[in-house]
Amino acid sequence: MEAISNAVSYINGLVWGPPMLVLILGVGLFLSLGLKLMPVLRLGDGFRLMWKGRTGGDAESEGEIPPFQALMTALSATIGTGNIAGVATAVFLGGPGALFWMWLTALVGMATKYSEAVLAVKFREVDERGAHVGGPMYYIRNGLGPKWAWLGVLFAVFAAIAGFGIGNTVQANSVADVLQTNFALPHWVTGLVLAVLVGLVLIGGIRRIGQVASALVPLMAISYVAVGLVVLAFNATALPAAFAMVFTDAFTGTAAQGGFAGAAVWAAIRFGVARGIFSNEAGLGSAPIAHAAAQTRNPINQGMVAMLGTFIDTIIVCTITGMVIISTGAWDNGESGAALTSEAFALGFPGGNYVVAIALAVFAFTTILGWSFYGERSVEFLFGVKAIVPYRVLWIIAIPVGATLNLGFVWLLADTLNAMMALPNLIALILLSPVVFRLTKEHFENQRRVGG
């Protein structure tokens, strides 16, 4: 096991080295500039389209679920342990400055997520069951042509395997850990309960996942943010200094203090970007698989709904977690992961650790649901619809297994597979960016003409 762990650690160092971080931020920045900062400037329009898309898509729409449910399905997969344990790990390893790099990753990531969804709707297909399928593997094959089909296959292979890390075992492991700490619940009990609940939802496919996600995601996100704001209100006097640390430490590094070992600027950048991507998944190519199922014929509208996922996940939810950890002073006590977030909430709010435990359990449950859909679509692309049921069975079995694995190795493996997923998708986004820019320009020019 140690040899495997060392090998994965070596690969992780390569795939998450400077070239990958430059590529992720660079592609996001390139798309942001190519779109003339539209995702940030039209954030309000995105929220309006999201609200409008609660009950169905646009006129003569095609797809399985309303645009709002597509966003909630994508958010169900992204709002998870990354928002609780991931942020804490970033601050523990990179210092408070890591939060700044998470923000930067999210701001340029909005353009990335927008572009992914635009391409997903533009190049989606209808499978033999009559369901709309899409995502990077499809926009690589249909957008770039047959000679690039191997890249789509590569993405689908990495996504199908990566799902068992980022979307399954990591989630099960983190929730089992936090429930044992707070409620003395054995890991295996948590694993079995999660497996049963997930199995019951998966029977209904994407429509059931969309319904559950649209009910649970807003409720859990709003509740978590509300409790976080209460903690921040109790620590209002510490907020100016906490924000100052985020900005200064992002460029100067963080000196050793308390139980914190100290971190250079590179550590802040590396862990801020890596955990930011782990949390909001912009550039990974996962979310467009959900948005391809949306009831819409307008790629731009769905892209504007999709970009909200990154904003909500990182700029809102991750910021709450990070500021609670920093403002309560818990960040340098030597704890890491979900335990650090639990301690920070407990310091700021009586019983705050129980809030974190419950939030993490619900977050993890919906993430496992969302990622099961991503994995299904990936194996369907590779082997056809006959592979879906066997994949679901393996998915459910992996939950209790993941709940009892070593957390450090699970995080390491998930982190590595994330980067390997991102590579084919980022290459495709660069090559297909002219399509995104053209469709966006035509859409807004038509809007101006109609409006005029």
Protein Blocks (a to p, Z undefined) as FASTA:
>chain_A
ZZmmmmmmmmmmmmmmmklmmmmmmmmmmmmmmnoommmmmmmmmmmmmmmmmnbccehi
acjbdfklmmmmmmmmmmcfklmmmmmmmmmmnojmlmmmmmmmmmmmmmmmmmmmmmmm
mmgccdfkopacedjklmmmmmnojklmmmmmmmmmmmmmmmmmmmmmmmmmmmmmmmmm
mnopafklmmmmmmmmmmmmmmnommlmmmmmmmmmmmmmmmmmmmmmmmmmmmmmmmmm
mmmmmmmmmmnopadehjbgbjafklmmmmmmmmmmmmnoponlmmmmmmmmpccfbfkl
mmmmmmmmmmmmmmmmmmmmmmmmmmnopmmnopacjllmmmmmmmmoghklmmmmmmmm
mmmmmmmmmmmmmmmmmmmmmnojklmmmmmmmmmmmmmmmmmmcfklmmmmmmmmmmmm
mmmmmmmmmmmmmmmmmmmmmmmmmmmmmmZZ
